Structures are given as C-alpha cells and as structure tokens.
C-alpha cells in the first residue's frame, strides 16, 4: 500500500488530460489575433469599396439627370394619350442588377412587384407576366412568382446604362410575343444620396395609343404609332435603368460605410479582449515565477 505522503503528492499533481492554464490562454490569444487580422482586412476592403462607389455615384447621378429627360418626354406623351378604357392585361418589367453588396436595393423592387401581383395594385392580375432585368431580383421573384416570369435579362448596365441597352431590351420585349395592353416598369426612385423608394411607371402599347382620344384627333399612319410606342418603351426603360443604377451606387456606398463602421467597432472590442487576455497571461506567469521563487 502507498503511504499517506505518496497519495498526497500524487493528488497535488495536475492530471495529464487537463492542459495548463497558460496553454489555454495562448490558444485564445492566438485565435483573437487571427480574428483581429481578418477583421482589419475586411475593413480595408469595405473602405476601398466605399471610395469606389462614391466615385461611381457622381457619374451615375449625371447619367440619371440625362435619363430623366427621356422620362419627362414620355410622361408628357402619355398625359395627352390617356386610354379610353383601363388596360386589361399588364406586363411588369422589374429593373434590378446582377451585383450585390448594396443593401435592400433589389428586395425593394421585388417586394413592390409581389405586392402588386398579390393585391391587384396598378391593374395587376395573378397571372400577369413579369420580365426581370438583373439576376438578383430574378432569384427573389422565382421563388414565389416563378410561373409569371416570361423573360429575364442580365449583364445590362454593368457600368452606366446606355440608351442602346434600353433599346435592345425594348426590342426583345416586343419580339417576345407576350400579350399585354400596357407595361408597368417597377424601379427604384432616387430620393437622395441616402434614401430611395420603389416606384412604377406605366407605358401604353401600340393599340392603346391608337385607341386613345388624344391620338384619334390626328391622322397618323400605322408605322408612326408603332415607332412611337417602341421609342416610348425604350425611353421609359432607359430612364428607369439610369435612376436604378444611381440608387444602387448610393445604396452600395451606404452599405460599405456601415460595414466599415461595424468592422471598426468589432476591432475595438477584439483589441480590448486581446489586451485583457495578454495581461492575464502575463500575470499568471509572474505568479508562477514568484511562487517558484518563494518555494526555493
């Protein structure tokens, strides 16, 4: 049998399964150091993306001012060409983009479209066809309104949208064979550099223009009305694309600014934890040294 002194000495020794406290502190400090490095790198990226978005926003606002002139001309045409009866079938065109990291810019138009289809707003019906410009809103609408999607576009307006992009989209819409009496363009309206809201712009098709009392007062050839309808659709799409692009750049700048602030707050919190852990590790080592010197 073991003596009492031997049993007491064995009980005082640390178990082999338990790691020393200094080793645990070193592991925690290493993890905090790696996380600090990761968050600092993220902060550098978000600050760079904010600067890029700020530069692009100035260009996008200038393009938006030019695009608004097309929208103003369209609104004057349709104000004098009100249809004799309400359109029975509407086609919804959702203006979005392919890029993310810009807050809720895409979900804004997606929610407005879902609300219009389900609640019957703007003359919508449950089977109203939808065409989407941009992969982000396409992915969101395909979950709930997948059967309504008739045509989708991507790689439109990667930089600043041009009238050629809008004209190409309008040409494909007309040639798609989708039947409609009017078009409702759902886009983001630029309110200020920090806010935006979803809006709907309506465009009449060729038949609705012909039957409107304002156009019946003039003798026009069929080709004139057809060309006017196509040109008006391209104008409206171009105005919506430029305004949506400006909203996207503004939202991306604000999102990257908020991300940079959150990263800065996280760096401060992690730095404090790291300093406390390092101070605790140094204190433990000093206590071990003093205890060992006292034992001697």
Backbone bond lengths (Angstrom), bond angles and torsions (degrees), N, CA, C in turn:
res aa  C-N    CA-C-N  psi(-1)  N-CA   C-N-CA  omega(-1)  CA-C   N-CA-C  phi
1 X - - - 1.460 - - 1.524 110.63 -
2 X 1.323 115.60 150.90 1.453 120.70 -179.82 1.513 110.61 -80.78
3 X 1.308 114.91 147.15 1.462 118.99 177.71 1.515 110.65 -74.77
4 X 1.336 116.05 165.68 1.460 120.49 -179.85 1.523 111.58 -63.96
5 X 1.339 116.90 -36.84 1.455 119.64 179.91 1.527 111.31 -64.58
6 X 1.341 117.17 -39.25 1.469 120.60 -179.39 1.531 111.07 -67.08
7 X 1.352 117.16 -41.91 1.471 121.31 178.93 1.522 110.52 -63.29
8 X 1.333 116.95 -41.95 1.469 120.25 -179.84 1.524 110.95 -65.35
9 X 1.366 116.60 -39.06 1.467 119.75 179.93 1.515 111.18 -66.71
10 X 1.340 118.77 -39.34 1.464 122.39 178.70 1.528 111.84 -68.02
11 X 1.331 116.30 -36.63 1.466 119.43 179.69 1.521 111.59 -69.53
12 X 1.334 116.79 -28.76 1.463 120.25 -178.67 1.518 112.20 -77.17
13 X 1.331 118.74 -21.97 1.460 121.75 -179.11 1.536 110.38 -73.88
14 X 1.379 119.31 142.79 1.476 121.44 177.40 1.511 110.60 -68.75
15 X 1.345 115.32 147.19 1.466 120.00 -179.86 1.516 109.94 -70.48
16 X 1.340 116.49 155.88 1.458 121.28 -179.10 1.521 111.81 -71.57
17 X 1.373 117.41 -26.46 1.464 119.99 -176.79 1.520 111.65 -75.82
18 X 1.338 117.60 -28.85 1.455 120.73 -176.92 1.517 110.18 -86.84
19 X 1.344 116.44 131.15 1.460 121.17 179.77 1.513 109.27 -82.66
20 X 1.321 119.15 148.80 1.462 121.49 177.10 1.518 110.75 -60.58
21 X 1.342 116.28 151.09 1.454 121.07 -178.77 1.526 111.71 -62.32
22 X 1.335 117.50 -34.04 1.464 120.41 179.57 1.521 111.48 -64.42
23 X 1.354 116.64 -35.66 1.464 120.07 178.86 1.521 110.99 -67.64
24 X 1.345 116.25 -39.55 1.463 119.10 177.90 1.521 110.87 -64.36
25 X 1.331 117.09 -40.61 1.458 120.66 179.60 1.518 111.25 -64.01
26 X 1.339 116.53 -39.57 1.461 119.73 179.82 1.515 110.90 -64.69
27 X 1.356 116.87 -39.75 1.461 119.95 179.19 1.530 110.67 -64.90
28 X 1.335 116.38 -42.56 1.468 120.03 179.73 1.520 110.80 -64.99
29 X 1.315 117.40 -42.66 1.464 120.69 178.94 1.520 111.30 -63.43
30 X 1.312 117.09 -37.05 1.470 120.45 179.03 1.525 110.57 -66.58
31 X 1.337 116.28 -40.64 1.462 119.58 178.23 1.524 111.09 -64.84
32 X 1.330 116.78 -41.94 1.466 120.24 178.53 1.523 111.42 -64.21
33 X 1.317 115.92 -38.45 1.471 119.70 179.41 1.528 111.32 -64.84
34 X 1.334 116.42 -42.09 1.464 120.11 178.39 1.525 111.09 -66.03
35 X 1.340 116.03 -39.23 1.463 118.87 179.57 1.523 110.83 -68.21
36 X 1.312 117.41 -39.14 1.457 120.62 176.26 1.523 111.33 -59.77
37 X 1.300 116.71 -43.57 1.459 120.94 178.94 1.517 111.00 -62.65
38 X 1.343 116.64 -41.18 1.462 120.98 179.69 1.526 111.43 -64.52
39 X 1.339 116.91 -44.97 1.472 120.22 -178.93 1.519 110.68 -67.39
40 X 1.314 118.13 -36.46 1.478 120.22 176.81 1.523 111.00 -63.48
41 X 1.324 117.22 -39.97 1.469 119.86 176.97 1.528 111.46 -64.17
42 X 1.345 116.14 -40.49 1.466 119.95 177.67 1.528 110.34 -62.98
43 X 1.324 116.78 -40.35 1.464 120.17 179.65 1.530 110.77 -62.69
44 X 1.323 117.52 -39.98 1.468 120.12 177.49 1.526 111.17 -62.18
45 X 1.345 115.83 -41.00 1.471 119.60 -179.44 1.521 111.05 -66.14
46 X 1.337 117.22 -46.14 1.465 120.12 -177.90 1.529 111.29 -65.47
47 X 1.327 117.80 -36.77 1.467 119.94 177.33 1.528 110.98 -66.10
48 X 1.333 116.41 -39.57 1.466 119.61 177.49 1.525 111.03 -65.02
49 X 1.342 116.46 -42.58 1.460 119.93 179.10 1.526 111.38 -66.03
50 X 1.318 117.81 -32.79 1.466 120.74 176.34 1.524 110.48 -65.16
51 X 1.334 117.37 -43.06 1.463 120.11 179.31 1.527 111.13 -64.35
52 X 1.332 116.70 -40.29 1.464 120.44 179.08 1.525 110.50 -65.06
53 X 1.343 116.15 -43.29 1.458 119.77 179.71 1.522 111.38 -65.60
54 X 1.328 117.85 -35.08 1.468 120.36 177.84 1.519 111.07 -64.60
55 X 1.344 116.20 -39.80 1.465 119.37 177.71 1.528 111.21 -66.71
56 X 1.332 116.17 -42.85 1.460 119.53 -179.89 1.527 111.96 -68.76
57 X 1.340 117.05 -29.01 1.459 119.91 -178.88 1.519 111.31 -64.06
58 X 1.331 117.16 -39.22 1.466 119.60 179.28 1.529 110.91 -62.32
59 X 1.332 116.87 -42.28 1.471 120.13 177.72 1.522 111.02 -67.49
60 X 1.332 116.18 -39.40 1.462 119.86 -179.04 1.520 111.48 -65.77
61 X 1.336 117.73 -36.04 1.462 120.47 178.83 1.528 111.48 -67.34
62 X 1.338 116.49 -37.68 1.468 118.83 176.68 1.522 110.74 -65.51
63 X 1.340 116.44 -42.26 1.469 119.57 177.40 1.524 110.95 -65.39
64 X 1.341 117.50 -34.34 1.457 120.44 179.44 1.528 110.93 -66.18
65 X 1.323 117.59 -39.23 1.460 120.08 178.34 1.521 111.35 -62.61
66 X 1.332 116.48 -38.35 1.468 119.48 176.70 1.529 111.30 -69.54
67 X 1.333 116.17 -40.15 1.457 119.50 -179.64 1.516 112.69 -67.62
68 X 1.337 117.18 -30.00 1.458 119.78 179.90 1.529 111.77 -64.45
69 X 1.322 116.97 -27.92 1.466 119.22 178.59 1.527 110.63 -63.28
70 X 1.327 116.85 -35.86 1.467 120.27 176.40 1.529 110.09 -66.23
71 X 1.335 115.92 -40.41 1.452 118.64 179.51 1.518 112.85 -67.08
72 X 1.321 117.14 -36.66 1.464 120.45 178.12 1.524 110.61 -64.81
73 X 1.344 116.77 -42.09 1.467 119.94 177.86 1.525 110.98 -62.44
74 X 1.329 117.00 -39.26 1.469 120.81 178.00 1.526 111.69 -63.79
75 X 1.322 115.95 -44.88 1.463 119.18 -177.85 1.525 111.35 -62.35
76 X 1.320 117.69 -36.00 1.468 120.51 178.07 1.526 110.98 -66.32
77 X 1.336 116.51 -37.55 1.470 119.79 178.65 1.525 110.57 -64.65
78 X 1.329 116.86 -47.38 1.466 120.25 -174.36 1.528 112.73 -77.12
79 X 1.346 116.86 -20.93 1.456 118.51 174.34 1.532 111.16 -66.43
80 X 1.332 117.06 -32.63 1.460 121.82 179.08 1.516 112.64 -94.72
81 X 1.339 116.53 5.70 1.471 119.93 -178.93 1.520 109.94 -131.90
82 X 1.324 115.83 48.43 1.453 119.38 178.83 1.526 109.80 -67.69
83 X 1.337 117.80 133.82 1.473 120.22 -177.85 1.525 111.73 -67.70
84 X 1.320 115.11 151.42 1.470 119.93 179.91 1.524 111.91 -68.64
85 X 1.333 117.78 -27.66 1.469 122.15 176.94 1.519 109.02 -138.87
86 X 1.317 115.32 157.08 1.460 120.45 -177.19 1.528 110.36 -65.86
87 X 1.344 118.11 139.62 1.470 120.51 177.76 1.520 111.42 -60.97
88 X 1.336 115.80 138.07 1.461 120.97 -177.35 1.531 112.42 -87.32
89 X 1.315 117.79 -34.24 1.466 121.03 -177.57 1.525 109.05 -130.05
90 X 1.331 115.43 122.18 1.458 120.53 -177.70 1.521 110.88 -111.85
91 X 1.304 114.38 143.07 1.463 122.17 174.11 1.521 107.92 -103.54
92 X 1.329 116.62 128.59 1.462 121.65 179.89 1.529 109.36 -100.21
93 X 1.328 115.99 127.32 1.464 122.42 175.35 1.524 107.10 -112.68
94 X 1.319 117.43 118.30 1.463 123.37 -177.33 1.526 108.45 -100.74
95 X 1.329 116.41 123.34 1.462 122.56 -178.35 1.523 108.56 -96.06
96 X 1.322 116.32 114.58 1.461 122.40 179.54 1.532 107.81 -138.97
97 X 1.332 117.36 -157.17 1.468 121.23 176.96 1.520 109.31 -150.00
98 X 1.324 115.52 -179.91 1.469 121.33 -177.88 1.525 112.67 -96.06
99 X 1.325 118.29 -8.23 1.456 121.38 -172.62 1.519 111.05 -104.65
100 X 1.339 114.82 152.66 1.446 121.35 178.97 1.518 112.05 -111.63
101 X 1.342 116.46 -152.92 1.465 123.98 -179.06 1.522 111.65 58.02
102 X 1.334 115.86 39.66 1.469 119.51 -179.32 1.531 110.56 -137.38
103 X 1.312 117.36 37.58 1.456 120.66 175.71 1.522 112.61 68.91
104 X 1.328 115.90 -143.31 1.468 121.12 -177.27 1.505 113.37 -97.85
105 X 1.323 116.94 33.01 1.467 120.46 -176.82 1.531 111.23 -66.24
106 X 1.321 117.72 -35.02 1.462 120.90 -178.49 1.531 111.61 -82.68
107 X 1.321 116.33 -39.90 1.465 119.07 179.57 1.521 111.68 -67.39
108 X 1.327 118.06 -21.44 1.464 120.62 179.30 1.529 111.02 -63.80
109 X 1.341 117.39 -49.54 1.470 119.69 -179.83 1.523 111.13 -74.13
110 X 1.338 117.03 -30.80 1.463 119.45 178.02 1.530 110.94 -66.12
111 X 1.327 116.89 -43.26 1.465 120.39 178.04 1.525 111.04 -64.60
112 X 1.348 117.10 -40.31 1.463 120.15 179.25 1.526 110.90 -63.34
113 X 1.330 116.71 -38.06 1.470 120.02 179.09 1.517 111.26 -68.93
114 X 1.338 116.91 -45.34 1.471 119.90 178.46 1.521 111.18 -61.66
115 X 1.332 116.31 -40.16 1.458 119.96 179.88 1.526 110.69 -65.31
116 X 1.320 117.36 -39.67 1.463 120.72 179.88 1.532 111.15 -67.15
117 X 1.326 117.16 -39.84 1.467 120.31 -178.10 1.525 110.90 -71.10
118 X 1.327 116.61 -43.88 1.466 119.76 -175.96 1.533 112.65 -76.21
119 X 1.340 116.94 -35.25 1.466 120.83 -177.25 1.522 113.13 -95.51
120 X 1.326 117.58 -4.87 1.459 120.29 178.97 1.514 113.93 73.64
121 X 1.333 117.17 28.03 1.459 120.14 178.84 1.526 110.65 -77.81
122 X 1.344 115.18 153.90 1.471 122.45 178.28 1.529 112.24 57.16
123 X 1.322 116.32 32.26 1.456 119.81 178.30 1.516 114.45 71.55
124 X 1.336 117.62 23.15 1.464 120.87 -178.54 1.519 110.66 -81.28
125 X 1.325 114.81 156.11 1.457 122.94 176.40 1.534 108.34 -125.42
126 X 1.334 117.86 160.57 1.475 118.90 -179.97 1.522 114.03 -58.33
127 X 1.353 117.80 -26.59 1.466 120.61 -179.61 1.518 112.48 -104.07
128 X 1.326 118.24 20.33 1.463 120.88 179.90 1.525 110.09 -63.36
129 X 1.341 118.13 131.09 1.467 120.04 179.85 1.525 111.34 -70.58
130 X 1.329 115.31 149.30 1.464 122.21 -178.61 1.524 108.65 -128.40
131 X 1.324 115.95 134.63 1.457 122.54 171.57 1.520 107.88 -121.53
132 X 1.319 116.93 133.79 1.461 122.05 -172.30 1.518 109.82 -119.75
133 X 1.331 116.03 132.22 1.464 122.61 171.76 1.520 107.14 -103.88
134 X 1.333 117.31 110.64 1.460 121.39 -179.05 1.520 112.10 116.74
135 X 1.322 115.99 138.31 1.468 121.07 -176.86 1.528 113.15 -75.21
136 X 1.336 117.72 -26.66 1.464 119.85 -175.37 1.526 111.50 -67.16
137 X 1.338 116.97 -52.32 1.464 119.27 178.97 1.522 111.49 -69.26
138 X 1.318 116.61 -28.76 1.470 119.49 176.36 1.526 110.36 -60.60
139 X 1.330 116.83 -45.03 1.464 120.12 179.45 1.523 111.56 -65.00
140 X 1.338 117.45 -35.72 1.464 120.32 -179.15 1.527 111.60 -72.68
141 X 1.342 117.24 -42.45 1.462 120.06 -176.74 1.526 112.43 -77.15
142 X 1.326 116.95 -25.41 1.461 119.14 -178.98 1.523 112.45 -66.80
143 X 1.338 118.21 -19.30 1.466 120.75 -179.55 1.524 111.13 -73.05
144 X 1.331 117.09 -39.02 1.468 120.41 -174.75 1.526 113.38 -110.34
145 X 1.341 117.07 -30.45 1.465 120.68 -176.96 1.529 110.31 -123.33
146 X 1.322 116.30 40.01 1.462 119.99 -177.58 1.521 113.27 -62.37
147 X 1.340 117.26 -33.39 1.465 120.07 -179.39 1.526 112.56 -72.12
148 X 1.334 117.19 -19.38 1.462 120.60 -178.88 1.528 112.85 -86.31
149 X 1.335 117.37 -16.74 1.463 120.28 -177.39 1.518 110.06 -68.13
150 X 1.328 115.86 120.09 1.457 121.48 -179.71 1.519 112.52 -103.88
151 X 1.340 117.50 -33.35 1.460 121.29 -176.59 1.517 108.01 -158.58
152 X 1.335 116.31 142.40 1.459 120.78 178.42 1.525 109.17 -131.71
153 X 1.317 115.34 151.41 1.465 122.01 179.40 1.519 108.51 -128.99
154 X 1.313 116.14 147.36 1.460 120.95 172.10 1.528 109.03 -140.00
155 X 1.327 115.03 173.74 1.475 121.73 -177.71 1.523 111.81 58.24
156 X 1.352 116.85 29.54 1.462 121.61 176.20 1.523 108.62 -100.25
157 X 1.314 116.53 124.63 1.458 120.53 178.10 1.509 113.40 66.58
158 X 1.346 117.98 46.40 1.465 119.56 177.11 1.526 111.01 -62.57
159 X 1.322 116.23 -37.00 1.454 120.02 174.48 1.526 107.81 -102.43
160 X 1.314 118.89 -110.05 1.465 122.18 174.88 1.518 108.04 -103.28
161 X 1.329 118.95 125.89 1.472 120.65 -178.76 1.530 111.62 -59.47
162 X 1.307 115.88 143.15 1.457 122.18 178.64 1.527 109.42 -116.67
163 X 1.333 114.67 166.48 1.464 118.29 178.81 1.525 110.59 -67.30
164 X 1.341 117.22 -27.19 1.465 120.07 177.42 1.528 110.46 -64.31
165 X 1.340 117.35 -38.32 1.471 120.06 175.90 1.525 111.01 -62.01
166 X 1.336 116.04 -45.49 1.464 119.98 -179.13 1.522 111.14 -65.92
167 X 1.337 116.86 -39.50 1.462 119.86 179.78 1.524 110.93 -65.65
168 X 1.350 117.54 -38.41 1.460 120.20 176.98 1.514 112.59 -64.30
169 X 1.335 116.64 -40.35 1.466 120.43 177.94 1.526 110.44 -65.50
170 X 1.335 116.78 -44.02 1.465 120.70 -179.88 1.528 110.96 -62.45
171 X 1.317 117.13 -39.46 1.471 120.31 179.77 1.524 110.93 -64.98
172 X 1.334 117.28 -41.52 1.469 120.04 179.47 1.527 111.26 -68.73
173 X 1.326 117.39 -33.84 1.471 120.17 178.31 1.523 109.95 -65.63
174 X 1.326 116.99 -43.88 1.462 120.39 -178.99 1.524 111.19 -66.50
175 X 1.324 116.98 -37.04 1.459 121.27 -178.69 1.531 113.02 -83.16
176 X 1.322 118.04 -4.94 1.471 120.51 -176.02 1.523 112.91 -70.85
177 X 1.330 117.53 -22.62 1.458 120.78 -179.19 1.506 114.72 84.65
178 X 1.339 118.01 6.12 1.459 121.33 178.20 1.533 109.15 -74.66
179 X 1.314 116.54 130.87 1.457 121.31 -178.23 1.531 109.86 -86.30
180 X 1.322 115.97 132.38 1.463 121.28 178.20 1.523 108.97 -159.11
181 X 1.331 115.27 155.04 1.461 122.07 176.03 1.522 111.94 -100.04
182 X 1.316 116.66 -26.01 1.465 121.88 178.86 1.520 108.37 -154.84
183 X 1.306 115.00 163.74 1.463 121.44 -178.57 1.523 108.55 -121.40
184 X 1.327 116.10 134.17 1.462 122.53 174.47 1.531 107.91 -112.82
185 X 1.318 116.58 115.30 1.471 122.20 -179.28 1.522 107.81 -95.54
186 X 1.325 116.43 116.89 1.465 122.41 179.56 1.533 107.50 -98.79
187 X 1.324 116.02 120.87 1.462 120.56 -176.87 1.521 108.94 -146.38
188 X 1.331 116.32 173.58 1.455 122.20 177.17 1.521 109.42 -94.89
189 X 1.322 115.76 125.11 1.456 121.64 -179.67 1.526 109.65 -90.94
190 X 1.325 116.08 129.51 1.466 121.89 -177.98 1.528 108.83 -77.85
191 X 1.344 116.65 115.97 1.463 121.58 178.63 1.520 110.44 -96.67
192 X 1.322 116.04 -51.29 1.463 122.13 176.21 1.522 107.73 -155.71
193 X 1.321 115.74 -176.43 1.462 119.77 -178.88 1.518 112.92 -68.87
194 X 1.339 117.70 -11.91 1.466 120.35 -178.17 1.520 112.20 -121.86
195 X 1.320 119.17 2.33 1.466 119.73 -177.81 1.518 110.33 -147.54
196 X 1.331 114.50 155.35 1.456 122.79 177.84 1.520 107.45 -154.25
197 X 1.328 116.51 167.44 1.453 121.10 178.36 1.524 109.01 -151.33
198 X 1.310 116.30 152.11 1.457 120.88 179.22 1.526 109.79 -74.62
199 X 1.329 116.44 143.45 1.459 122.19 -179.14 1.524 108.49 -142.43
200 X 1.325 116.34 163.47 1.462 122.95 -179.14 1.522 108.53 -129.44
201 X 1.333 116.52 127.98 1.457 122.70 175.47 1.525 108.29 -115.01
202 X 1.315 117.51 131.02 1.460 121.97 -176.34 1.523 110.75 -103.57
203 X 1.332 115.39 139.58 1.459 123.33 -179.67 1.527 107.85 -130.51
204 X 1.335 117.03 133.64 1.463 121.30 179.25 1.516 110.48 -87.83
205 X 1.328 116.38 152.21 1.459 119.72 176.77 1.531 109.65 -89.41
206 X 1.317 116.14 -175.71 1.469 120.99 -174.68 1.526 112.35 -62.75
207 X 1.323 117.43 -44.19 1.463 120.99 -177.37 1.523 111.25 -65.93
208 X 1.327 116.45 -40.53 1.460 119.36 179.79 1.525 111.17 -65.63
209 X 1.341 116.72 -36.15 1.464 119.27 176.71 1.524 111.37 -65.44
210 X 1.328 115.98 -41.35 1.467 119.40 -179.79 1.530 112.00 -62.66
211 X 1.329 116.87 -39.53 1.455 120.98 -175.36 1.523 113.12 -84.20
212 X 1.325 118.70 -7.35 1.459 119.84 -179.17 1.526 110.17 -70.83
213 X 1.320 118.14 142.38 1.473 120.70 -178.91 1.524 113.04 -61.34
214 X 1.316 117.64 -32.59 1.458 119.23 -179.65 1.515 113.11 -65.42
215 X 1.352 118.24 -34.33 1.460 120.98 179.54 1.523 112.00 -84.89
216 X 1.307 117.05 -26.72 1.460 119.43 179.08 1.525 112.14 -67.11
217 X 1.316 116.36 -21.35 1.465 119.30 -179.95 1.522 112.21 -70.57
218 X 1.329 117.35 -14.49 1.459 121.54 -179.08 1.525 109.34 -117.36
219 X 1.300 114.98 147.34 1.462 120.40 176.48 1.526 108.28 -89.40
220 X 1.320 115.86 113.39 1.464 121.50 -178.07 1.512 109.56 -130.09
221 X 1.300 115.27 147.60 1.457 120.15 175.15 1.524 109.45 -76.76
222 X 1.337 115.18 159.10 1.466 120.00 -177.93 1.516 111.80 -62.99
223 X 1.324 117.43 -37.73 1.463 119.91 -178.51 1.524 111.51 -64.52
224 X 1.331 116.52 -32.92 1.463 119.23 -179.63 1.525 110.46 -65.16
225 X 1.325 116.70 -46.49 1.467 119.81 179.58 1.525 111.31 -65.78
226 X 1.323 116.91 -38.22 1.467 120.51 178.92 1.518 110.62 -63.82
227 X 1.327 116.64 -46.30 1.469 120.07 179.74 1.524 111.22 -65.24
228 X 1.331 116.24 -37.75 1.461 119.62 179.19 1.530 110.79 -65.15
229 X 1.340 117.16 -40.30 1.466 120.30 179.01 1.531 110.98 -64.34
230 X 1.328 117.68 -43.42 1.468 120.89 179.17 1.521 111.03 -65.56
231 X 1.333 115.98 -43.41 1.461 119.46 -179.12 1.531 111.11 -66.49
232 X 1.325 116.85 -38.25 1.465 120.55 178.71 1.525 111.33 -65.30
233 X 1.333 116.90 -38.78 1.467 120.44 177.25 1.522 110.98 -64.11
234 X 1.341 116.57 -44.05 1.466 119.61 178.40 1.523 110.87 -64.09
235 X 1.336 117.59 -39.93 1.466 120.96 177.41 1.520 111.24 -59.82
236 X 1.339 116.44 -47.68 1.461 120.47 -177.50 1.529 111.20 -64.39
237 X 1.333 116.90 -41.03 1.469 120.03 179.02 1.524 110.53 -65.57
238 X 1.329 116.48 -40.64 1.471 119.79 179.99 1.532 111.03 -63.91
239 X 1.329 116.85 -44.39 1.467 120.04 178.58 1.531 110.79 -61.68
240 X 1.339 117.25 -41.63 1.467 120.61 179.76 1.527 111.41 -68.86
241 X 1.327 117.40 -37.60 1.466 120.53 179.24 1.527 111.64 -64.17
242 X 1.326 117.19 -45.97 1.463 119.94 -178.86 1.525 111.73 -66.06
243 X 1.336 116.73 -39.81 1.463 119.01 179.42 1.524 110.75 -70.40
244 X 1.324 117.44 -39.45 1.455 120.26 176.72 1.518 112.18 -64.42
245 X 1.354 116.92 -36.61 1.465 120.62 178.65 1.525 110.70 -65.85
246 X 1.337 117.26 -40.33 1.464 120.12 177.49 1.529 110.99 -64.34
247 X 1.325 117.16 -40.37 1.468 120.81 176.93 1.530 111.01 -63.14
248 X 1.326 116.30 -39.04 1.470 120.17 -179.45 1.522 111.17 -63.87
249 X 1.341 117.19 -46.13 1.461 120.10 -179.92 1.526 111.18 -65.42
250 X 1.331 116.93 -38.86 1.459 120.32 177.58 1.531 111.07 -64.12
251 X 1.331 116.19 -44.72 1.463 119.91 179.59 1.533 111.20 -66.11
252 X 1.328 117.68 -37.06 1.467 120.15 178.72 1.524 110.66 -66.29
253 X 1.319 117.04 -41.35 1.461 119.33 178.16 1.529 110.82 -62.14
254 X 1.324 117.06 -44.66 1.463 120.46 179.32 1.527 111.18 -65.21
255 X 1.345 116.85 -38.82 1.471 120.29 179.71 1.525 110.83 -65.78
256 X 1.337 117.12 -41.91 1.462 119.69 179.26 1.526 111.46 -70.25
257 X 1.330 117.09 -32.06 1.462 120.10 175.97 1.522 110.31 -65.51
258 X 1.324 117.48 -44.91 1.466 120.77 177.78 1.526 111.26 -64.65
259 X 1.342 116.47 -38.96 1.469 119.50 178.59 1.526 111.28 -64.68
260 X 1.336 116.85 -38.53 1.471 120.13 178.23 1.525 111.08 -65.40
261 X 1.347 116.82 -40.30 1.473 119.98 178.05 1.525 111.05 -65.58
262 X 1.336 116.95 -41.36 1.467 119.61 178.09 1.515 111.50 -64.79
263 X 1.339 116.95 -38.85 1.467 120.26 177.90 1.525 110.83 -65.23
264 X 1.340 116.53 -39.37 1.465 119.82 178.28 1.530 111.10 -63.84
265 X 1.335 116.65 -41.94 1.478 119.48 177.45 1.526 110.78 -64.39
266 X 1.331 116.97 -40.03 1.462 120.27 179.79 1.528 111.09 -66.63
267 X 1.339 116.91 -36.96 1.466 120.39 178.28 1.528 109.89 -63.48
268 X 1.338 117.32 -42.16 1.466 120.14 178.02 1.516 112.18 -61.97
269 X 1.346 116.56 -42.57 1.459 120.06 179.77 1.530 111.30 -66.32
270 X 1.339 116.81 -44.73 1.468 120.27 -179.79 1.528 111.31 -66.93
271 X 1.323 117.21 -36.11 1.463 120.16 178.80 1.526 111.02 -64.82
272 X 1.331 116.16 -38.03 1.464 119.93 177.48 1.528 110.61 -66.19
273 X 1.351 116.91 -43.16 1.463 119.51 177.64 1.528 110.87 -62.32
274 X 1.341 116.09 -40.75 1.463 119.92 -179.49 1.524 110.96 -64.19
275 X 1.336 116.78 -42.84 1.465 120.18 179.77 1.522 111.30 -64.73
276 X 1.344 116.59 -41.23 1.464 119.63 178.36 1.530 111.00 -64.34
277 X 1.340 116.36 -43.09 1.463 119.51 178.93 1.518 112.47 -63.89
278 X 1.319 116.33 -41.59 1.465 119.43 178.88 1.521 111.24 -65.85
279 X 1.348 115.94 -40.51 1.470 119.03 177.97 1.527 110.77 -64.29
280 X 1.348 117.36 -38.87 1.465 120.04 178.35 1.525 110.90 -65.83
281 X 1.337 117.21 -39.36 1.467 120.02 179.25 1.523 111.17 -65.05
282 X 1.352 116.44 -41.89 1.467 119.68 178.71 1.523 110.46 -64.81
283 X 1.331 116.76 -40.37 1.475 120.53 179.03 1.527 110.79 -62.72
284 X 1.337 117.04 -42.34 1.469 120.14 179.21 1.526 111.01 -62.97
285 X 1.334 115.92 -41.15 1.473 118.30 179.12 1.526 111.28 -65.15
286 X 1.341 116.74 -39.77 1.466 119.38 177.62 1.524 111.39 -64.34
287 X 1.343 115.85 -39.27 1.461 119.37 178.49 1.531 109.88 -63.44
288 X 1.330 118.15 -41.98 1.470 120.69 178.16 1.518 111.16 -62.66
289 X 1.341 116.82 -41.49 1.476 119.88 -179.34 1.532 110.60 -65.65
290 X 1.326 116.01 -44.74 1.478 119.18 -178.29 1.525 110.00 -66.42
291 X 1.365 116.35 -39.55 1.465 119.99 179.45 1.533 110.80 -63.28
292 X 1.355 114.36 -42.73 1.480 117.63 178.37 1.510 112.62 -65.25
293 X 1.353 116.55 -38.74 1.481 118.97 179.35 1.524 110.77 -67.64
294 X 1.360 115.63 -35.83 1.473 118.40 178.95 1.514 110.53 -67.94
295 X 1.327 116.64 -35.15 1.484 119.61 -179.70 1.505 110.81 -66.38
296 X 1.334 117.00 -33.77 1.462 119.75 178.74 1.524 111.64 -70.87
